[in-house]
Amino acid sequence: MPPIRLGVIGLSARGWAAAGLIPPLLDPALSDKYTITAIATRSKASAQASVARYSDLTGHNIKGYHGEDGAIDIANDPDVDLVVVSVKVPDHYNAAKPAIEAGKDIFLEWSPTRNLEEILELAEIAEAKGVRTIVGAQSSQGATTRTVKGLVESGKIGKVISTNASLILPRETGLGGKTAIQQIAYALDNNSGATLLTMPVGHYLTNLSHVLGNIREVSATSAIFYPDVQIIDASGNPTGETIKKTSPDQIVITGILGGEHDGAIVTIHAQSGPSAARFLWFIDGEDGTIEVRNRLENGPFGVFATSNEMQVLLNNVEVELDRREEDRLGNAGKAWLEYAKGNEGEYQTLDHSVAVWRVLDAALRSIALGGQKVPVISA
């Protein structure tokens, strides 16, 4: 089977694509399954630099596109099978739509879009075009999630009656607090799709739905304690710019699970805080409790649970993670491995992400209604 030819939008010197998304594809386990044929970045200089770097790493020539038409050029390139979109969330929709309309398979980093309306439109077009989709919410590939899911399904804790999570994102990440790095200042806008709710909570909900199923009803409240945010540069120096923040830095969601664990209570508290990153997740059953907690060495983004394995305890006793040989590829690499299996692979799709975005949308509607209970609208 010939390798899947990738056109990558957003593969520059820095960012998630360069740091975590593309490196696994150079591993021998994946290098015969994928090949990069085109790259598009914002500027001509960055496109030229990326083309030179990855042409050298892959041993073959790669096309380079740039500017506002870069996404369209990738979409129309006959040597591209799968378009990979790894840019800022507000730009996802415009980068992905031309590719899907051209019948290209698509990879979209989480969050796929800024809102439910955009993701529903892309999913509808993808279905009409027969396009395969994959979304970069890879926590379901982790040994941590595999272990937790196995414990639940084995009946170790009996019937699930509740689950609750606490997520603290350090303020230096820019999603809360009095200052924000200039590079991610766009996340201060509640309509950006890159907020405390849509990013860390969105990643967690993807994991939650993989382990326990979807939420059918939510109520939510939020607060903004730092409405005026001072913008700083990468060195931490003030730029002199102050932005009015509209995205919350405190969110509380309560809900009820549907499906197999129908009726189980869900609580989520997400916040920006002065302390180190914290992720605590409890699943309580009639016969026991599963606890998941991030390790401090996971760093400030440990709450995303996408690339770092965590500590899992069953009834206060740490359990050994269900590790496999392919875990060396990381969660992003394992998602690529599954996608290459075609219909037999297990990975997050646009349809999975629609289900998560329906929960996020219900939470946003509940916040607007002062915390009222809101049903999660199904397809």
Contacts in CASP RR format, 6 or more apart in sequence:
PFRMAT RR
TARGET T0000
AUTHOR 0000-0000-0000
METHOD contacts of the structure
MODEL  1
MPPIRLGVIGLSARGWAAAGLIPPLLDPALSDKYTITAIATRSKASAQAS
VARYSDLTGHNIKGYHGEDGAIDIANDPDVDLVVVSVKVPDHYNAAKPAI
EAGKDIFLEWSPTRNLEEILELAEIAEAKGVRTIVGAQSSQGATTRTVKG
LVESGKIGKVISTNASLILPRETGLGGKTAIQQIAYALDNNSGATLLTMP
VGHYLTNLSHVLGNIREVSATSAIFYPDVQIIDASGNPTGETIKKTSPDQ
IVITGILGGEHDGAIVTIHAQSGPSAARFLWFIDGEDGTIEVRNRLENGP
FGVFATSNEMQVLLNNVEVELDRREEDRLGNAGKAWLEYAKGNEGEYQTL
DHSVAVWRVLDAALRSIALGGQKVPVISA
3 32 0 8 1.000
3 33 0 8 1.000
3 34 0 8 1.000
3 35 0 8 1.000
4 33 0 8 1.000
4 34 0 8 1.000
4 35 0 8 1.000
4 81 0 8 1.000
4 82 0 8 1.000
4 105 0 8 1.000
4 340 0 8 1.000
5 35 0 8 1.000
5 36 0 8 1.000
5 37 0 8 1.000
5 79 0 8 1.000
5 80 0 8 1.000
5 81 0 8 1.000
5 82 0 8 1.000
6 25 0 8 1.000
6 34 0 8 1.000
6 35 0 8 1.000
6 36 0 8 1.000
6 37 0 8 1.000
6 38 0 8 1.000
6 80 0 8 1.000
6 81 0 8 1.000
6 82 0 8 1.000
6 83 0 8 1.000
6 84 0 8 1.000
7 36 0 8 1.000
7 37 0 8 1.000
7 38 0 8 1.000
7 39 0 8 1.000
7 40 0 8 1.000
7 74 0 8 1.000
7 77 0 8 1.000
7 80 0 8 1.000
7 82 0 8 1.000
7 83 0 8 1.000
7 84 0 8 1.000
8 17 0 8 1.000
8 22 0 8 1.000
8 36 0 8 1.000
8 38 0 8 1.000
8 39 0 8 1.000
8 40 0 8 1.000
8 84 0 8 1.000
8 86 0 8 1.000
9 40 0 8 1.000
9 41 0 8 1.000
9 70 0 8 1.000
9 71 0 8 1.000
9 74 0 8 1.000
9 83 0 8 1.000
9 84 0 8 1.000
9 85 0 8 1.000
9 86 0 8 1.000
9 87 0 8 1.000
9 95 0 8 1.000
10 17 0 8 1.000
10 39 0 8 1.000
10 40 0 8 1.000
10 41 0 8 1.000
10 42 0 8 1.000
10 85 0 8 1.000
10 86 0 8 1.000
10 87 0 8 1.000
11 17 0 8 1.000
11 18 0 8 1.000
11 22 0 8 1.000
11 36 0 8 1.000
11 39 0 8 1.000
11 41 0 8 1.000
11 50 0 8 1.000
11 54 0 8 1.000
11 84 0 8 1.000
11 86 0 8 1.000
12 18 0 8 1.000
12 41 0 8 1.000
12 42 0 8 1.000
12 46 0 8 1.000
12 49 0 8 1.000
12 50 0 8 1.000
13 46 0 8 1.000
13 49 0 8 1.000
13 50 0 8 1.000
13 53 0 8 1.000
15 86 0 8 1.000
16 86 0 8 1.000
16 109 0 8 1.000
17 84 0 8 1.000
17 86 0 8 1.000
17 109 0 8 1.000
20 307 0 8 1.000
20 332 0 8 1.000
21 84 0 8 1.000
21 86 0 8 1.000
21 109 0 8 1.000
21 332 0 8 1.000
22 36 0 8 1.000
22 54 0 8 1.000
24 30 0 8 1.000
24 329 0 8 1.000
24 330 0 8 1.000
24 332 0 8 1.000
24 333 0 8 1.000
24 336 0 8 1.000
25 31 0 8 1.000
25 34 0 8 1.000
25 36 0 8 1.000
25 333 0 8 1.000
25 336 0 8 1.000
26 57 0 8 1.000
26 58 0 8 1.000
27 329 0 8 1.000
27 333 0 8 1.000
29 326 0 8 1.000
29 329 0 8 1.000
29 337 0 8 1.000
30 329 0 8 1.000
30 333 0 8 1.000
30 336 0 8 1.000
30 337 0 8 1.000
30 340 0 8 1.000
33 336 0 8 1.000
33 337 0 8 1.000
33 340 0 8 1.000
34 336 0 8 1.000
34 340 0 8 1.000
35 58 0 8 1.000
35 60 0 8 1.000
36 54 0 8 1.000
36 58 0 8 1.000
36 62 0 8 1.000
37 62 0 8 1.000
37 63 0 8 1.000
37 77 0 8 1.000
37 79 0 8 1.000
37 80 0 8 1.000
38 62 0 8 1.000
38 63 0 8 1.000
38 64 0 8 1.000
38 65 0 8 1.000
38 73 0 8 1.000
38 74 0 8 1.000
38 77 0 8 1.000
38 79 0 8 1.000
38 80 0 8 1.000
39 47 0 8 1.000
39 50 0 8 1.000
39 51 0 8 1.000
39 54 0 8 1.000
39 62 0 8 1.000
39 63 0 8 1.000
39 64 0 8 1.000
39 65 0 8 1.000
40 47 0 8 1.000
40 64 0 8 1.000
40 65 0 8 1.000
40 66 0 8 1.000
40 67 0 8 1.000
40 70 0 8 1.000
40 71 0 8 1.000
40 73 0 8 1.000
40 74 0 8 1.000
41 47 0 8 1.000
41 50 0 8 1.000
41 65 0 8 1.000
41 66 0 8 1.000
41 67 0 8 1.000
42 66 0 8 1.000
42 67 0 8 1.000
43 66 0 8 1.000
43 67 0 8 1.000
44 66 0 8 1.000
44 67 0 8 1.000
46 66 0 8 1.000
47 64 0 8 1.000
47 65 0 8 1.000
47 66 0 8 1.000
48 64 0 8 1.000
50 64 0 8 1.000
51 62 0 8 1.000
51 63 0 8 1.000
51 64 0 8 1.000
54 62 0 8 1.000
55 61 0 8 1.000
55 62 0 8 1.000
63 77 0 8 1.000
63 79 0 8 1.000
65 73 0 8 1.000
65 74 0 8 1.000
71 85 0 8 1.000
71 94 0 8 1.000
71 95 0 8 1.000
71 96 0 8 1.000
71 98 0 8 1.000
71 99 0 8 1.000
72 98 0 8 1.000
74 80 0 8 1.000
74 83 0 8 1.000
74 99 0 8 1.000
75 83 0 8 1.000
75 98 0 8 1.000
75 99 0 8 1.000
75 101 0 8 1.000
75 102 0 8 1.000
75 104 0 8 1.000
76 98 0 8 1.000
76 102 0 8 1.000
80 104 0 8 1.000
81 104 0 8 1.000
81 105 0 8 1.000
82 104 0 8 1.000
82 105 0 8 1.000
82 106 0 8 1.000
82 107 0 8 1.000
82 132 0 8 1.000
83 96 0 8 1.000
83 99 0 8 1.000
83 104 0 8 1.000
83 105 0 8 1.000
83 106 0 8 1.000
83 107 0 8 1.000
84 107 0 8 1.000
85 92 0 8 1.000
85 95 0 8 1.000
85 96 0 8 1.000
85 99 0 8 1.000
85 106 0 8 1.000
85 107 0 8 1.000
85 108 0 8 1.000
85 109 0 8 1.000
86 107 0 8 1.000
86 109 0 8 1.000
87 95 0 8 1.000
87 109 0 8 1.000
88 186 0 8 1.000
88 194 0 8 1.000
89 109 0 8 1.000
89 111 0 8 1.000
89 113 0 8 1.000
89 114 0 8 1.000
89 192 0 8 1.000
89 193 0 8 1.000
89 194 0 8 1.000
89 198 0 8 1.000
90 114 0 8 1.000
90 186 0 8 1.000
90 192 0 8 1.000
90 193 0 8 1.000
90 194 0 8 1.000
92 108 0 8 1.000
92 109 0 8 1.000
92 111 0 8 1.000
92 112 0 8 1.000
92 113 0 8 1.000
92 114 0 8 1.000
92 118 0 8 1.000
93 113 0 8 1.000
93 114 0 8 1.000
93 118 0 8 1.000
93 122 0 8 1.000
96 106 0 8 1.000
96 108 0 8 1.000
96 112 0 8 1.000
96 122 0 8 1.000
97 121 0 8 1.000
97 122 0 8 1.000
97 125 0 8 1.000
99 106 0 8 1.000
100 106 0 8 1.000
100 122 0 8 1.000
100 125 0 8 1.000
100 126 0 8 1.000
100 129 0 8 1.000
100 131 0 8 1.000
101 125 0 8 1.000
101 129 0 8 1.000
103 129 0 8 1.000
103 130 0 8 1.000
103 131 0 8 1.000
104 131 0 8 1.000
105 131 0 8 1.000
105 132 0 8 1.000
105 133 0 8 1.000
105 134 0 8 1.000
106 126 0 8 1.000
106 131 0 8 1.000
106 132 0 8 1.000
106 133 0 8 1.000
106 134 0 8 1.000
106 350 0 8 1.000
107 133 0 8 1.000
107 134 0 8 1.000
107 135 0 8 1.000
107 136 0 8 1.000
108 122 0 8 1.000
108 133 0 8 1.000
108 134 0 8 1.000
108 135 0 8 1.000
108 136 0 8 1.000
108 350 0 8 1.000
108 353 0 8 1.000
109 135 0 8 1.000
109 136 0 8 1.000
110 135 0 8 1.000
110 136 0 8 1.000
110 137 0 8 1.000
110 199 0 8 1.000
110 202 0 8 1.000
110 203 0 8 1.000
110 206 0 8 1.000
110 353 0 8 1.000
111 193 0 8 1.000
111 194 0 8 1.000
111 198 0 8 1.000
111 199 0 8 1.000
111 202 0 8 1.000
111 353 0 8 1.000
111 357 0 8 1.000
112 118 0 8 1.000
112 119 0 8 1.000
112 122 0 8 1.000
112 135 0 8 1.000
112 350 0 8 1.000
112 353 0 8 1.000
112 357 0 8 1.000
113 119 0 8 1.000
113 122 0 8 1.000
113 193 0 8 1.000
113 357 0 8 1.000
114 191 0 8 1.000
114 192 0 8 1.000
114 193 0 8 1.000
115 191 0 8 1.000
115 193 0 8 1.000
115 357 0 8 1.000
115 361 0 8 1.000
116 354 0 8 1.000
116 357 0 8 1.000
116 358 0 8 1.000
116 360 0 8 1.000
116 361 0 8 1.000
119 350 0 8 1.000
119 353 0 8 1.000
119 354 0 8 1.000
119 357 0 8 1.000
120 354 0 8 1.000
122 350 0 8 1.000
123 133 0 8 1.000
123 350 0 8 1.000
123 351 0 8 1.000
123 354 0 8 1.000
125 131 0 8 1.000
126 133 0 8 1.000
126 350 0 8 1.000
132 339 0 8 1.000
132 342 0 8 1.000
132 349 0 8 1.000
133 349 0 8 1.000
133 350 0 8 1.000
133 351 0 8 1.000
134 335 0 8 1.000
134 339 0 8 1.000
134 347 0 8 1.000
134 348 0 8 1.000
134 349 0 8 1.000
135 348 0 8 1.000
135 349 0 8 1.000
135 350 0 8 1.000
135 352 0 8 1.000
135 353 0 8 1.000
136 332 0 8 1.000
136 335 0 8 1.000
136 348 0 8 1.000
137 202 0 8 1.000
137 203 0 8 1.000
137 206 0 8 1.000
137 306 0 8 1.000
137 348 0 8 1.000
137 352 0 8 1.000
137 353 0 8 1.000
137 356 0 8 1.000
138 306 0 8 1.000
138 307 0 8 1.000
138 331 0 8 1.000
138 332 0 8 1.000
138 333 0 8 1.000
138 334 0 8 1.000
138 335 0 8 1.000
138 347 0 8 1.000
138 348 0 8 1.000
139 145 0 8 1.000
139 203 0 8 1.000
139 206 0 8 1.000
139 207 0 8 1.000
139 210 0 8 1.000
139 304 0 8 1.000
139 305 0 8 1.000
139 306 0 8 1.000
139 331 0 8 1.000
140 206 0 8 1.000
140 207 0 8 1.000
140 210 0 8 1.000
140 346 0 8 1.000
140 347 0 8 1.000
140 348 0 8 1.000
141 330 0 8 1.000
141 331 0 8 1.000
141 333 0 8 1.000
141 334 0 8 1.000
141 335 0 8 1.000
141 338 0 8 1.000
141 347 0 8 1.000
142 309 0 8 1.000
142 327 0 8 1.000
142 330 0 8 1.000
142 331 0 8 1.000
142 334 0 8 1.000
143 309 0 8 1.000
143 321 0 8 1.000
143 322 0 8 1.000
143 323 0 8 1.000
143 324 0 8 1.000
143 327 0 8 1.000
144 292 0 8 1.000
144 305 0 8 1.000
144 309 0 8 1.000
144 310 0 8 1.000
144 312 0 8 1.000
144 321 0 8 1.000
145 207 0 8 1.000
145 210 0 8 1.000
145 211 0 8 1.000
145 305 0 8 1.000
146 321 0 8 1.000
146 322 0 8 1.000
147 312 0 8 1.000
147 319 0 8 1.000
147 321 0 8 1.000
147 322 0 8 1.000
148 211 0 8 1.000
148 283 0 8 1.000
148 290 0 8 1.000
148 292 0 8 1.000
148 312 0 8 1.000
149 210 0 8 1.000
149 211 0 8 1.000
150 322 0 8 1.000
151 157 0 8 1.000
151 290 0 8 1.000
151 312 0 8 1.000
151 314 0 8 1.000
151 319 0 8 1.000
152 160 0 8 1.000
152 211 0 8 1.000
152 212 0 8 1.000
152 283 0 8 1.000
152 290 0 8 1.000
155 287 0 8 1.000
156 287 0 8 1.000
156 288 0 8 1.000
156 290 0 8 1.000
156 314 0 8 1.000
157 283 0 8 1.000
157 284 0 8 1.000
157 285 0 8 1.000
157 286 0 8 1.000
157 287 0 8 1.000
157 288 0 8 1.000
157 289 0 8 1.000
157 290 0 8 1.000
157 314 0 8 1.000
158 285 0 8 1.000
158 286 0 8 1.000
158 287 0 8 1.000
158 288 0 8 1.000
159 261 0 8 1.000
159 285 0 8 1.000
159 286 0 8 1.000
159 287 0 8 1.000
160 212 0 8 1.000
160 257 0 8 1.000
160 261 0 8 1.000
160 264 0 8 1.000
160 283 0 8 1.000
160 284 0 8 1.000
160 285 0 8 1.000
161 264 0 8 1.000
161 265 0 8 1.000
161 284 0 8 1.000
161 285 0 8 1.000
161 286 0 8 1.000
162 264 0 8 1.000
162 265 0 8 1.000
162 266 0 8 1.000
162 267 0 8 1.000
162 282 0 8 1.000
162 283 0 8 1.000
162 284 0 8 1.000
162 285 0 8 1.000
163 208 0 8 1.000
163 212 0 8 1.000
163 257 0 8 1.000
163 264 0 8 1.000
163 265 0 8 1.000
163 266 0 8 1.000
163 267 0 8 1.000
163 281 0 8 1.000
163 282 0 8 1.000
163 283 0 8 1.000
163 284 0 8 1.000
164 265 0 8 1.000
164 266 0 8 1.000
164 267 0 8 1.000
164 268 0 8 1.000
164 281 0 8 1.000
164 282 0 8 1.000
165 204 0 8 1.000
165 208 0 8 1.000
165 267 0 8 1.000
165 268 0 8 1.000
165 269 0 8 1.000
165 279 0 8 1.000
165 280 0 8 1.000
165 281 0 8 1.000
165 282 0 8 1.000
166 269 0 8 1.000
166 278 0 8 1.000
166 279 0 8 1.000
166 280 0 8 1.000
166 281 0 8 1.000
167 200 0 8 1.000
167 201 0 8 1.000
167 204 0 8 1.000
167 268 0 8 1.000
167 269 0 8 1.000
167 270 0 8 1.000
167 271 0 8 1.000
167 278 0 8 1.000
167 279 0 8 1.000
167 303 0 8 1.000
168 270 0 8 1.000
168 271 0 8 1.000
168 272 0 8 1.000
168 273 0 8 1.000
168 275 0 8 1.000
168 276 0 8 1.000
168 277 0 8 1.000
168 278 0 8 1.000
168 279 0 8 1.000
168 303 0 8 1.000
169 175 0 8 1.000
169 176 0 8 1.000
169 196 0 8 1.000
169 200 0 8 1.000
169 270 0 8 1.000
169 271 0 8 1.000
169 272 0 8 1.000
169 273 0 8 1.000
169 277 0 8 1.000
169 300 0 8 1.000
169 301 0 8 1.000
169 303 0 8 1.000
170 272 0 8 1.000
170 273 0 8 1.000
170 274 0 8 1.000
170 275 0 8 1.000
170 276 0 8 1.000
170 277 0 8 1.000
170 300 0 8 1.000
171 177 0 8 1.000
171 178 0 8 1.000
171 179 0 8 1.000
171 272 0 8 1.000
171 273 0 8 1.000
171 274 0 8 1.000
172 300 0 8 1.000
173 272 0 8 1.000
173 300 0 8 1.000
173 301 0 8 1.000
174 180 0 8 1.000
174 181 0 8 1.000
174 184 0 8 1.000
174 187 0 8 1.000
174 272 0 8 1.000
175 184 0 8 1.000
175 187 0 8 1.000
175 195 0 8 1.000
175 196 0 8 1.000
175 199 0 8 1.000
175 200 0 8 1.000
175 247 0 8 1.000
175 249 0 8 1.000
175 272 0 8 1.000
176 196 0 8 1.000
176 226 0 8 1.000
176 229 0 8 1.000
176 245 0 8 1.000
176 249 0 8 1.000
176 272 0 8 1.000
176 273 0 8 1.000
177 225 0 8 1.000
177 226 0 8 1.000
177 229 0 8 1.000
177 249 0 8 1.000
177 272 0 8 1.000
177 273 0 8 1.000
178 226 0 8 1.000
178 228 0 8 1.000
178 229 0 8 1.000
178 230 0 8 1.000
179 229 0 8 1.000
179 230 0 8 1.000
179 231 0 8 1.000
179 232 0 8 1.000
179 236 0 8 1.000
179 238 0 8 1.000
180 187 0 8 1.000
180 188 0 8 1.000
180 229 0 8 1.000
180 230 0 8 1.000
180 231 0 8 1.000
180 232 0 8 1.000
180 243 0 8 1.000
181 231 0 8 1.000
181 232 0 8 1.000
181 233 0 8 1.000
181 234 0 8 1.000
181 236 0 8 1.000
182 231 0 8 1.000
182 232 0 8 1.000
182 233 0 8 1.000
182 234 0 8 1.000
182 239 0 8 1.000
182 241 0 8 1.000
183 234 0 8 1.000
184 194 0 8 1.000
185 229 0 8 1.000
185 231 0 8 1.000
185 243 0 8 1.000
186 192 0 8 1.000
186 194 0 8 1.000
187 193 0 8 1.000
187 194 0 8 1.000
187 195 0 8 1.000
187 199 0 8 1.000
187 247 0 8 1.000
188 229 0 8 1.000
188 243 0 8 1.000
188 244 0 8 1.000
188 245 0 8 1.000
188 246 0 8 1.000
188 247 0 8 1.000
189 246 0 8 1.000
189 247 0 8 1.000
190 246 0 8 1.000
190 247 0 8 1.000
190 248 0 8 1.000
191 246 0 8 1.000
192 247 0 8 1.000
193 199 0 8 1.000
195 247 0 8 1.000
195 248 0 8 1.000
196 247 0 8 1.000
196 248 0 8 1.000
196 249 0 8 1.000
196 251 0 8 1.000
196 270 0 8 1.000
196 271 0 8 1.000
196 272 0 8 1.000
197 222 0 8 1.000
197 247 0 8 1.000
197 248 0 8 1.000
197 251 0 8 1.000
197 270 0 8 1.000
197 360 0 8 1.000
197 363 0 8 1.000
197 364 0 8 1.000
198 360 0 8 1.000
199 304 0 8 1.000
200 270 0 8 1.000
200 303 0 8 1.000
200 304 0 8 1.000
201 251 0 8 1.000
201 253 0 8 1.000
201 268 0 8 1.000
201 270 0 8 1.000
201 360 0 8 1.000
201 363 0 8 1.000
202 356 0 8 1.000
202 360 0 8 1.000
203 304 0 8 1.000
203 305 0 8 1.000
203 306 0 8 1.000
204 268 0 8 1.000
204 270 0 8 1.000
204 281 0 8 1.000
204 303 0 8 1.000
204 305 0 8 1.000
205 215 0 8 1.000
205 356 0 8 1.000
205 359 0 8 1.000
205 360 0 8 1.000
206 348 0 8 1.000
206 352 0 8 1.000
206 353 0 8 1.000
206 356 0 8 1.000
207 305 0 8 1.000
208 215 0 8 1.000
208 266 0 8 1.000
209 215 0 8 1.000
209 352 0 8 1.000
209 355 0 8 1.000
209 356 0 8 1.000
211 283 0 8 1.000
212 257 0 8 1.000
212 260 0 8 1.000
212 261 0 8 1.000
212 264 0 8 1.000
212 283 0 8 1.000
213 257 0 8 1.000
213 258 0 8 1.000
213 259 0 8 1.000
213 260 0 8 1.000
213 261 0 8 1.000
214 257 0 8 1.000
214 258 0 8 1.000
214 259 0 8 1.000
214 355 0 8 1.000
214 359 0 8 1.000
214 376 0 8 1.000
215 255 0 8 1.000
215 256 0 8 1.000
215 257 0 8 1.000
215 258 0 8 1.000
215 266 0 8 1.000
215 359 0 8 1.000
215 362 0 8 1.000
215 376 0 8 1.000
216 256 0 8 1.000
216 257 0 8 1.000
216 258 0 8 1.000
216 259 0 8 1.000
216 262 0 8 1.000
216 375 0 8 1.000
216 376 0 8 1.000
217 255 0 8 1.000
217 256 0 8 1.000
217 362 0 8 1.000
217 373 0 8 1.000
217 374 0 8 1.000
217 375 0 8 1.000
217 376 0 8 1.000
218 253 0 8 1.000
218 254 0 8 1.000
218 255 0 8 1.000
218 266 0 8 1.000
218 359 0 8 1.000
218 362 0 8 1.000
218 363 0 8 1.000
218 366 0 8 1.000
218 373 0 8 1.000
218 374 0 8 1.000
218 376 0 8 1.000
219 253 0 8 1.000
219 254 0 8 1.000
219 255 0 8 1.000
219 366 0 8 1.000
219 371 0 8 1.000
219 372 0 8 1.000
219 373 0 8 1.000
219 374 0 8 1.000
220 251 0 8 1.000
220 252 0 8 1.000
220 253 0 8 1.000
220 254 0 8 1.000
220 362 0 8 1.000
220 363 0 8 1.000
220 364 0 8 1.000
220 366 0 8 1.000
220 367 0 8 1.000
220 371 0 8 1.000
221 251 0 8 1.000
221 252 0 8 1.000
221 366 0 8 1.000
221 367 0 8 1.000
221 370 0 8 1.000
221 371 0 8 1.000
222 248 0 8 1.000
222 250 0 8 1.000
222 251 0 8 1.000
222 252 0 8 1.000
222 367 0 8 1.000
223 248 0 8 1.000
223 249 0 8 1.000
223 250 0 8 1.000
224 245 0 8 1.000
224 246 0 8 1.000
224 247 0 8 1.000
224 248 0 8 1.000
224 249 0 8 1.000
224 250 0 8 1.000
225 249 0 8 1.000
225 250 0 8 1.000
226 245 0 8 1.000
226 249 0 8 1.000
227 244 0 8 1.000
227 245 0 8 1.000
228 242 0 8 1.000
228 243 0 8 1.000
228 244 0 8 1.000
228 245 0 8 1.000
229 242 0 8 1.000
229 243 0 8 1.000
229 244 0 8 1.000
229 245 0 8 1.000
230 238 0 8 1.000
230 240 0 8 1.000
230 241 0 8 1.000
230 242 0 8 1.000
231 238 0 8 1.000
231 239 0 8 1.000
231 240 0 8 1.000
231 241 0 8 1.000
231 242 0 8 1.000
231 243 0 8 1.000
232 238 0 8 1.000
232 239 0 8 1.000
233 239 0 8 1.000
248 367 0 8 1.000
249 271 0 8 1.000
249 272 0 8 1.000
249 273 0 8 1.000
250 270 0 8 1.000
250 271 0 8 1.000
250 272 0 8 1.000
251 268 0 8 1.000
251 269 0 8 1.000
251 270 0 8 1.000
251 271 0 8 1.000
251 363 0 8 1.000
252 267 0 8 1.000
252 268 0 8 1.000
252 269 0 8 1.000
252 270 0 8 1.000
253 266 0 8 1.000
253 267 0 8 1.000
253 268 0 8 1.000
253 270 0 8 1.000
253 363 0 8 1.000
254 265 0 8 1.000
254 266 0 8 1.000
254 267 0 8 1.000
254 268 0 8 1.000
255 265 0 8 1.000
255 266 0 8 1.000
255 267 0 8 1.000
256 262 0 8 1.000
256 263 0 8 1.000
256 264 0 8 1.000
256 265 0 8 1.000
256 266 0 8 1.000
257 263 0 8 1.000
257 264 0 8 1.000
257 265 0 8 1.000
257 266 0 8 1.000
258 264 0 8 1.000
276 296 0 8 1.000
276 299 0 8 1.000
276 300 0 8 1.000
277 294 0 8 1.000
277 296 0 8 1.000
277 298 0 8 1.000
277 299 0 8 1.000
277 300 0 8 1.000
277 301 0 8 1.000
277 302 0 8 1.000
277 303 0 8 1.000
278 293 0 8 1.000
278 294 0 8 1.000
278 303 0 8 1.000
279 292 0 8 1.000
279 293 0 8 1.000
279 294 0 8 1.000
279 302 0 8 1.000
279 303 0 8 1.000
279 305 0 8 1.000
279 310 0 8 1.000
280 291 0 8 1.000
280 292 0 8 1.000
280 293 0 8 1.000
281 291 0 8 1.000
281 292 0 8 1.000
281 293 0 8 1.000
282 289 0 8 1.000
282 290 0 8 1.000
282 291 0 8 1.000
282 292 0 8 1.000
283 289 0 8 1.000
283 290 0 8 1.000
288 314 0 8 1.000
288 315 0 8 1.000
289 314 0 8 1.000
289 315 0 8 1.000
289 316 0 8 1.000
290 312 0 8 1.000
290 313 0 8 1.000
290 314 0 8 1.000
291 312 0 8 1.000
291 313 0 8 1.000
291 314 0 8 1.000
291 316 0 8 1.000
292 310 0 8 1.000
292 311 0 8 1.000
292 312 0 8 1.000
292 313 0 8 1.000
293 310 0 8 1.000
293 311 0 8 1.000
293 313 0 8 1.000
294 302 0 8 1.000
294 303 0 8 1.000
294 305 0 8 1.000
294 308 0 8 1.000
294 310 0 8 1.000
294 311 0 8 1.000
295 308 0 8 1.000
295 309 0 8 1.000
295 310 0 8 1.000
295 311 0 8 1.000
298 308 0 8 1.000
298 310 0 8 1.000
299 308 0 8 1.000
302 308 0 8 1.000
306 331 0 8 1.000
306 332 0 8 1.000
307 330 0 8 1.000
307 331 0 8 1.000
307 332 0 8 1.000
309 321 0 8 1.000
311 318 0 8 1.000
312 318 0 8 1.000
312 319 0 8 1.000
312 321 0 8 1.000
313 319 0 8 1.000
326 334 0 8 1.000
326 337 0 8 1.000
327 334 0 8 1.000
329 336 0 8 1.000
329 337 0 8 1.000
335 347 0 8 1.000
335 348 0 8 1.000
338 345 0 8 1.000
338 346 0 8 1.000
338 347 0 8 1.000
339 345 0 8 1.000
339 347 0 8 1.000
354 379 0 8 1.000
358 376 0 8 1.000
358 377 0 8 1.000
358 378 0 8 1.000
359 376 0 8 1.000
361 377 0 8 1.000
362 374 0 8 1.000
362 375 0 8 1.000
362 376 0 8 1.000
362 377 0 8 1.000
363 374 0 8 1.000
365 374 0 8 1.000
366 372 0 8 1.000
366 373 0 8 1.000
366 374 0 8 1.000
END
